[in-house]
Amino acid sequence: MMVDQYSGKVLLAQGSRAASAGVRMVIQNRAIHTGDILGIPSKTILSVASLMLVMQGVSGVVMWWKRTGKKQTLRK
């Protein structure tokens, strides 16, 4: 939907069924990322998946840190 910034009148309103494939994909992408598709269950799943990504990053850094520490002690 496009709205005139000065008057507030609607300039263009387009339903998702009449929209082009690109516009529909953008609408679906937003719905997925905001959890609008399945409500609370999808928000919970996406939150857990996001936390898992963070934990993978943290555990990767910890594993790297431990590995580099062992190499330095072996060299001495």
Contacts in CASP RR format, 6 or more apart in sequence:
PFRMAT RR
TARGET T0000
AUTHOR 0000-0000-0000
METHOD contacts of the structure
MODEL  1
MMVDQYSGKVLLAQGSRAASAGVRMVIQNRAIHTGDILGIPSKTILSVAS
LMLVMQGVSGVVMWWKRTGKKQTLRK
1 10 0 8 1.000
1 12 0 8 1.000
1 13 0 8 1.000
1 14 0 8 1.000
2 10 0 8 1.000
2 11 0 8 1.000
2 12 0 8 1.000
2 13 0 8 1.000
3 9 0 8 1.000
3 10 0 8 1.000
3 11 0 8 1.000
4 10 0 8 1.000
4 11 0 8 1.000
14 23 0 8 1.000
16 23 0 8 1.000
16 24 0 8 1.000
16 27 0 8 1.000
19 27 0 8 1.000
30 36 0 8 1.000
31 37 0 8 1.000
32 42 0 8 1.000
33 46 0 8 1.000
35 42 0 8 1.000
35 43 0 8 1.000
35 46 0 8 1.000
END
